[in-house]
């Protein structure tokens, strides 16, 4: 992987030495999965489920994003997904907390995606 792309990933806190073995040390495989995250519907799925007040679907969507971010080494995003995941894990739901946690996840996700687009370009 070229140095510029590595620098972008390091900016996001990705430790490639720890992360790449999860992808059979294949940079191409890793980059393809980063592209799936960038071009996927993770955030859209969470937001749409919450708009419908379908908290089970929102939990599944945020839990998927949490797992994907952990596997991809996006530790900042992973950490931001944890409070929302836990809030949606058990009712009763606190809408104010959900909105607060969602805002944090969305900002981190959007910031990360902006950088990741440079990596997968």
DRENKE-778919 format. One line per field, with one value per residue: residue number from 0; x, y, z of N, C-alpha, C, O in turn. Coordinates in steps of 0.02 Angstrom, whole numbers. Layout:
k <- [NUM_...]
n.xx <- [X_...]
n.yy <- [Y_...]
n.zz <- [Z_...]
ca.xx <- [X_...]
ca.yy <- [Y_...]
ca.zz <- [Z_...]
c.xx <- [X_...]
c.yy <- [Y_...]
c.zz <- [Z_...]
o.xx <- [X_...]
o.yy <- [Y_...]
o.zz <- [Z_...]
***
This chain:
k <- [0_1_2_3_4_5_6_7_8_9_10_11_12_13_14_15_16_17_18_19_20_21_22_23_24_25_26_27_28_29_30_31_32_33_34_35_36_37_38_39_40_41_42_43_44_45_46_47_48_49_50_51_52_53_54_55_56_57_58_59_60_61_62_63_64_65_66_67_68_69_70_71_72_73_74_75_76_77_78_79_80_81_82_83_84_85_86_87_88_89_90_91_92_93_94_95_96_97_98_99_100_101_102_103_104_105_106_107_108_109_110_111_112_113_114_115_116_117_118_119_120]
n.xx <- [43_26_121_49_-84_-71_-36_-155_-238_-173_-197_-328_-312_-290_-206_-109_-26_-86_-213_-215_-184_-309_-365_-302_-177_-191_-186_-265_-387_-423_-439_-546_-647_-650_-701_-828_-882_-877_-960_-1075_-1232_-1238_-1250_-1365_-1457_-1465_-1514_-1636_-1707_-1716_-1793_-1913_-1940_-1905_-1829_-1766_-1720_-1636_-1542_-1485_-1427_-1336_-1256_-1200_-1123_-1036_-966_-908_-826_-738_-675_-611_-519_-548_-543_-586_-714_-773_-770_-859_-978_-1014_-1087_-1214_-1252_-1265_-1367_-1473_-1485_-1562_-1726_-1807_-1804_-1706_-1740_-1676_-1543_-1515_-1519_-1412_-1302_-1313_-1284_-1148_-1094_-1129_-1056_-922_-922_-949_-835_-733_-766_-743_-604_-573_-618_-516_-421_-470_-478]
n.yy <- [-59_110_246_365_323_240_335_409_311_291_415_398_314_181_32_-47_-159_-236_-250_-297_-439_-495_-498_-589_-537_-466_-325_-281_-351_-296_-160_-173_-208_-94_-7_-60_-23_117_138_79_57_81_191_253_149_140_269_273_169_217_331_272_224_94_6_-116_-148_-38_-66_-184_-132_-34_-115_-195_-98_-67_-189_-201_-87_-118_-234_-179_-100_29_114_230_253_132_146_254_196_112_167_198_73_3_77_47_-86_-127_-98_18_143_288_426_550_522_429_511_597_506_456_569_586_467_481_597_553_443_508_592_495_426_525_531_398_387_444_348_234_277]
n.zz <- [0_-40_31_59_73_182_276_284_341_463_517_552_655_629_649_549_558_656_604_467_469_495_374_298_275_159_69_-37_-16_107_70_-18_71_150_54_42_164_153_41_79_169_304_401_351_366_506_540_469_530_661_637_606_726_751_849_866_737_721_820_767_651_700_775_677_610_713_727_599_597_701_651_540_597_631_754_823_770_806_948_963_922_1024_1143_1085_1037_1157_1218_1135_1157_1266_1316_1430_1302_1290_1213_1203_1240_1139_1025_1054_1057_927_852_881_828_694_657_675_588_463_456_455_337_242_243_214_83_12_32_-34_-163]
ca.xx <- [0_67_132_-4_-143_-55_-39_-226_-263_-143_-234_-390_-295_-285_-141_-111_7_-136_-275_-208_-189_-380_-382_-251_-123_-204_-206_-321_-447_-438_-463_-613_-695_-657_-745_-896_-904_-887_-1015_-1132_-1290_-1238_-1280_-1433_-1499_-1476_-1556_-1704_-1739_-1733_-1848_-1974_-1941_-1894_-1768_-1732_-1683_-1582_-1491_-1449_-1387_-1278_-1213_-1162_-1072_-987_-925_-868_-773_-688_-636_-571_-469_-570_-555_-625_-784_-794_-784_-919_-1038_-1029_-1142_-1278_-1268_-1289_-1432_-1524_-1486_-1612_-1776_-1839_-1758_-1703_-1734_-1627_-1477_-1507_-1502_-1344_-1255_-1317_-1248_-1076_-1078_-1134_-999_-862_-931_-940_-764_-693_-781_-709_-534_-571_-627_-449_-384_-494_-477]
ca.yy <- [0_170_281_414_287_218_395_423_261_307_475_372_271_111_-1_-98_-221_-276_-258_-335_-512_-514_-500_-633_-492_-442_-255_-275_-374_-245_-101_-189_-205_-23_21_-82_19_185_140_42_94_73_249_261_98_161_329_257_128_262_374_230_200_22_3_-180_-140_10_-102_-229_-91_-4_-171_-213_-46_-77_-247_-185_-39_-153_-278_-139_-62_99_113_288_240_77_173_296_156_73_192_191_2_-16_110_12_-156_-142_-47_71_183_359_458_604_490_401_567_620_456_453_627_572_415_509_641_512_405_554_613_438_412_576_510_333_397_456_285_185_308]
ca.zz <- [0_-45_94_70_98_250_319_297_388_528_541_582_711_607_656_496_580_693_566_405_476_492_303_268_256_91_66_-85_17_157_36_-44_126_167_4_59_219_127_-7_107_195_377_436_325_398_576_542_447_582_717_615_610_795_749_889_853_674_734_857_721_605_734_795_616_600_766_709_539_615_741_607_495_635_639_827_844_753_850_1015_960_914_1084_1184_1050_1037_1224_1231_1097_1175_1317_1331_1391_1264_1307_1148_1208_1237_1073_979_1071_1034_855_826_886_780_626_644_667_526_407_455_434_267_201_238_180_11_-15_35_-83_-230]
c.xx <- [45_67_76_-66_-131_-59_-112_-255_-236_-178_-299_-376_-291_-213_-141_-77_-40_-196_-268_-210_-262_-404_-330_-192_-130_-229_-265_-387_-470_-468_-533_-665_-703_-706_-818_-924_-922_-950_-1078_-1185_-1294_-1274_-1353_-1480_-1515_-1526_-1628_-1741_-1759_-1791_-1915_-1987_-1940_-1826_-1731_-1691_-1625_-1525_-1451_-1403_-1326_-1230_-1171_-1107_-1017_-939_-880_-811_-719_-644_-589_-519_-486_-592_-596_-699_-812_-813_-847_-983_-1059_-1087_-1211_-1299_-1297_-1356_-1488_-1530_-1545_-1661_-1780_-1787_-1763_-1689_-1681_-1556_-1464_-1486_-1431_-1292_-1254_-1278_-1172_-1054_-1078_-1075_-935_-865_-917_-867_-720_-704_-746_-636_-528_-581_-560_-408_-405_-494_-424]
c.yy <- [62_209_331_380_263_277_414_375_273_367_453_325_197_87_-59_-163_-266_-294_-304_-411_-537_-524_-539_-593_-466_-370_-245_-295_-322_-183_-113_-184_-133_10_1_-40_89_188_104_88_91_131_260_211_116_218_314_215_171_308_337_207_123_10_-63_-176_-91_-24_-147_-189_-61_-58_-195_-162_-53_-134_-233_-137_-72_-197_-238_-96_11_109_171_278_184_104_216_256_121_102_185_118_-19_16_73_-62_-173_-84_-37_115_256_396_514_576_460_455_592_570_451_510_616_520_443_555_601_472_451_577_556_423_462_557_445_338_411_392_238_213_277]
c.zz <- [0_21_110_100_169_298_334_348_458_559_576_640_693_615_606_516_618_649_505_414_476_421_264_242_184_93_19_-53_69_124_6_11_152_119_18_116_193_83_19_136_272_412_415_358_470_580_521_499_641_698_618_682_799_783_880_789_683_772_810_675_640_758_736_602_652_749_650_557_657_696_561_531_644_711_852_830_796_919_1016_953_978_1126_1151_1048_1104_1240_1195_1115_1221_1325_1406_1359_1284_1242_1148_1204_1168_1023_991_1044_958_823_827_835_710_610_633_602_465_400_430_360_222_191_199_105_-22_-16_-20_-155_-275]
o.xx <- [96_20_57_-97_-176_-83_-127_-292_-272_-186_-321_-423_-288_-167_-169_-97_-35_-225_-312_-236_-275_-456_-315_-160_-81_-284_-309_-437_-529_-518_-574_-720_-757_-748_-864_-983_-975_-988_-1128_-1183_-1348_-1322_-1396_-1536_-1572_-1574_-1675_-1801_-1814_-1833_-1966_-2037_-1970_-1774_-1670_-1633_-1572_-1467_-1389_-1347_-1271_-1169_-1113_-1051_-958_-878_-821_-755_-660_-583_-534_-480_-443_-652_-636_-741_-868_-866_-884_-1036_-1118_-1132_-1260_-1358_-1347_-1399_-1544_-1575_-1574_-1641_-1757_-1732_-1818_-1632_-1645_-1514_-1409_-1440_-1394_-1244_-1201_-1244_-1138_-1002_-1031_-1048_-898_-815_-878_-840_-676_-656_-721_-608_-484_-555_-550_-366_-363_-510_-418]
o.yy <- [65_205_339_407_267_270_432_395_266_370_486_298_155_119_-112_-216_-327_-347_-346_-446_-594_-555_-524_-613_-447_-356_-204_-261_-306_-157_-67_-159_-115_50_41_-24_116_236_101_149_99_120_274_228_108_215_339_226_163_323_367_174_93_5_-64_-198_-102_-12_-147_-209_-63_-47_-214_-181_-44_-126_-251_-146_-56_-196_-261_-61_51_112_164_293_188_86_214_278_102_65_169_102_-54_-16_69_-97_-227_-28_-80_124_283_398_523_602_464_444_606_591_442_501_633_527_431_551_615_468_433_580_567_410_444_566_437_297_391_382_205_177_297]
o.zz <- [35_61_168_146_211_354_391_393_508_620_623_671_738_591_619_493_614_658_494_370_457_409_206_193_152_115_32_-61_73_148_5_0_175_139_8_117_209_88_-17_128_300_449_456_377_493_617_552_511_668_740_632_696_843_751_888_787_655_757_813_661_612_759_744_585_637_755_650_534_649_702_545_499_663_727_897_872_821_946_1065_974_986_1144_1184_1057_1107_1272_1220_1091_1216_1340_1443_1386_1294_1219_1099_1168_1142_984_944_1012_928_773_779_802_671_555_585_566_421_345_389_323_168_137_157_67_-80_-60_-51_-202_-333]
***
